[in-house]
Amino acid sequence: MRVRGFTQDDAHVFCLPDQLQDEIIKVLNLTETILSRFGFTKYDIMLSTRPEKSVGSDEIWEAATNALEGSLKAKGWKYSVNEGDGAFYGPKIDLKIKDAIGRTWQCSTIQCDFNLPDRFGLEYVSAQGTREQPIMLHRAIFGSLERFFGILVENCAGDFPLWLAPVQMKLLPVTDAVHDYCRSVAREAAKMGLRVEVDRGSDRLAKQIRNAELQRVPIMAVVGVKEMETGKLAVRSRKQGDLGSFKVEELLSELSRCVSVAEEMTLVGEILQKENEET
């Protein structure tokens, strides 16, 4: 996880003191949504307080620390207090995500900053007509993009969820006669934003399936003359095995839906029931 490049997804929120806790909760909600989308739902959370050397008044430090702590309590998250480990410009919350084998990785952070608004001379006019200084929130969700994706690859051992997989479906032609049909299906999939490839090798079907599974492709579709003539695909899930035969339009539509909501495709329920009723 020692990267050669370091791209930080750092962003900043400027807010009034009485908006601070609400803005922190919004950032925590955003962080939770994004991390869970990548499969990380367990965290170690640290609240770091004022160090010996710091800037800002006692009142602003107390207000910022209370806002951070109040946000964590509002979320119902358990946390530990790291006394004196805050930045010199303000207290912070650090999230360490837990991977599949229980290792923790420091990624997300939310930091209050009183220093930069002062140095930049930032001001706003309060409701009482006085000029006041806003509070600045630093927020980084991934921390380092390069390092986060290293953690992600380790966490899922390269077996990415459907929405994130480099190749979401692989078409496995049984005979050369169906190659054009496979390519037309791949083109239709590309129009819908799906990543579909055609196996262009000359291996037997069992080897094609084996290769796709080793490449951790989530969905495979076996294509023979029968499938070409009926406009269908025989679908196989890497995790669930054979799923049945489905019309191309229905399959691509279901794939697109699952990708858009970041869930795995099962192709059960209404589509499967409909196919069985037609049969």
Secondary structure, 3 states (H helix, E strand, C coil): CCCCCCCEEEEEEEECHHHHHHHHHHHHHHHHHHHHHCCCCCEEEEEECCCCCCCCCHHHHHHHHHHHHHHHHHHCCCCEEECCCCECCECEEEEEEECCCCCEEEEEEEEEECHHHHHCCCCEECCCCCEECCEEEEEEEEEEHHHHHHHHHHHHCCCCCCCCCCCCEEEEECCHHHHHHHHHHHHHHHHCCCCEEECCCCCCHHHHHHHHHHCCCCEEEEECHHHHHHCEEEEEECCCEEEEEEEHHHHHHHHHHHHHCCCCCCCCCHHHHHHHHHC
